[in-house]
Amino acid sequence: MDIFKLIYDHDLRLDNLRGRHTDRTTQDLTLSIEDFMKPDPTYSKFYITGSRPDRDQFGLSTLEYFSDIIEKLQKAFLGYQYFTDSGSYKRLTESLDKTEILNAIVLSKNHLPAVDLQQLHIDSESNAGHRKEPLRNALLAGDLVLYKEKAHHGYDLHLFSRDNIYKSLFFSFKDLLSKEFRFFSINGKRIQSERKFYFETWALERPPHGVEEVFSNTVL
């Protein structure tokens, strides 16, 4: 049985992705009245993962429904082109096959991505949080950034978007519900420990606060 998890984190301040000067003498600390009056831009991030506890496998790509999940994601990204180190593609499946774990895929409706992919890639010693300025520039341009992140087995996906696309993802994945596919929508702010992240290993039928199972009659 597949345990599918969509972990969301909304209303994150885009300003937090700006590069900061450590030298306060060079840091711009003055803000105009116009700056205060501007709306505070935000972004969302989604960690897409899953497991097969009955087989002791943990990672999105290990799921029996993995190919269906990717197809649903692709439909949610209608109109986008996928840019990778090896070129651009029209299908998410192809772009994932051509992308190394820890590398980024830029989804754009433009002819070229706003940011050089090399600036976005991470390594085993870093994470997406270490690529603040390039990530911010990509999101400001309207691009989406999708990371192929290492899991215990295979890989997971980590998506960053200027727009909150939770609703689109929710209904796309909800279509997959079955006896062999259980879908959990998870508030990332509530999942701050590895024990809660892997709740299915100890509390599948009574998940912790912030973890909601999605059923056929679940509404937003």
Secondary structure, DSSP 8 states (H G I E B T S, - for coil): -EEEEEEEEEEEEGGGGS---S-TTTS-----HHHHHS---EEEEEEEEEEEGGGTEESGGGSTTHHHHHHHHHHHTTT-EEEETTEEESSHHHHHHTS-TT-EEEEESSSS-SS-GGGT---TT--GGGGHHHHHHHHHTT-EEEEEEE-SSSEEEEEEESS--HHHHHHHHHTT-BTTEEEEEEEGGG--SHHHHTGGGT-SSS--TTEEEE-TT---
